[in-house]
Amino acid sequence: MLFDVHAHYDDERFDEDRDIILSSMLDNNVGHIINIGYNLKSSRDSIALSEKYPFMYAAVGFHPSDAHLMTKEDFDEIKKLAQHPKVVAIGEIGLDYYYGKETEEVQRRVFREQIELAKEVNLPFQVHNRDSTRDCVDILRESNMGERRGMMHCFSESRETAKKILDLGMKISIGGVLTFKNNVKTVEVVKYVPIEDLMIETDCPYLAPVPYRGKRNSSLYIHAVAEKIAELKGMDVDEVIAITEKNAKNFFDIKD
């Protein structure tokens, strides 16, 4: 079944019909969803969703855009939340330099701290990277991740960057941007990266794939990403779905 490794169903855009949408997932071949925290509240909300829906799991952490708001008490609480049986990752963590330079230093510090937290609690982590590739890769390389599993979510960088990520022993997650017209970089990355190192995601409610672009995204549309990967790799779409599901279960250590 389809495995959406990165979603935000706690977002207010799902307030009116969240239960209707999530209750339809299994009937639409969506077997697992990871809901991702970006601050303390969304981390708690992600856990609440995972408790309500058996097929959902949670990641907890501080997004780089909220890194400057994280207190020591928040960090300690994230560490406690990470002990919950349905928390399967730290995330999303990373760097985002798009909105100016005033928080870059604190972003780097918080990124390093959360990688260390992932090591301490023995969980994989999901990385957000926007306009910060050099620093992001440098921090990942310096962190000596060891056997801890890392994944770059919603990957839209170059093939060269993909190679650096794979060389670090990390995985790559592909979202709806793969289907966008003239997105040559992501097409090249999908052709280059072995299918065993790929996962798929929505990042919903953002970045709905073609032919749903412009709509609120949901895991009901993730099949379009699997179909595009199958086309680019010359594979059967059911094979892509099965392999990416297996990859995600192994990455998050989900056994069912």
Beta strands, then each sheet from edge to edge (+ up, - down):
strand 1: 2-7
strand 2: 30-36
strand 3: 56-60
strand 4: 87-96
strand 5: 125-130
strand 6: 150-152
strand 7: 171-174
strand 8: 198-200
sheet 1: 1+ 2+ 3+ 4+ 5+ 6+ 7+ 8+
end
